[in-house]
Amino acid sequence: MAETQKLLDAIKNGMTEKKAKNIVKMDFANTLNSITDYFMICEVETDKQAVTVADSVERIVRNETGEKVFHKEGYENAEWIILDYFDVMVHVFRSEFRESYQLEDLWADAEITNIEVKYSSIEN
C-alpha cells in the first residue's frame, strides 16, 4: 500500500504542476471485479493542456517512484488521455468530455475523494 500511495501522490503532483482541476481519486478496494485499485481523474480546458498534464504525470511519476507507464492512449485527439500504471489508472479529460462520460457515476460503488487544490491567480 505504501508504494501505491507514493504513486498516487506523484500522480497528483503531476496533475497539479500543470494546473489540472477537479481532481478526484476513486478507490475500488471494496468493489468486486475491479480492473484496477484506483482511478485518478482530472480535467483541463484544452487539448494542449491535456497532453501537457499527461506528460507531467509521466515525468513526475518516473522521477518520484521510478515507475513507467504500462500503456497510454488518447494522445491523438487529446480529449481523454489514459495512463495505465496497473494499480492506478490516470484519466485526463477535456472538461466537456468528462461531463459526457461521467466515470464517477459509472462506478458509483467506489469510494470517491475530491482532491482539494488551490492555485494562485498570480503567476511567478
C-alpha positions, 0 to 999 in steps of 0.5 A: 500500500505504501508504494501505491500511495507514493504513486498516487501522490506523484500522480497528483503532483503531476496533475497539479504542476500543470494546473489540472482541476477537479481532481478526484481519486476513486478507490475500488478496494471494496468493489468486486471485479475491479480492473484496477485499485484506483482511478485518478481523474482530472480535467483541463480546458484544452487539448494542449493542456491535456497532453501537457498534464499527461506528460507531467504525470509521466515525468513526475511519476518516473522521477518520484517512484521510478515507475513507467507507464504500462500503456497510454492512449488518447494522445491523438485527439487529446480529449481523454488521455489514459495512463495505465500504471496497473494499480492506478489508472490516470484519466485526463479529460477535456472538461466537456468530455468528462461531463459526457462520460461521467466515470464517477457515476459509472462506478458509483460503488467506489469510494470517491475523494475530491482532491482539494487544490488551490492555485494562485491567480498570480503567476511567478 
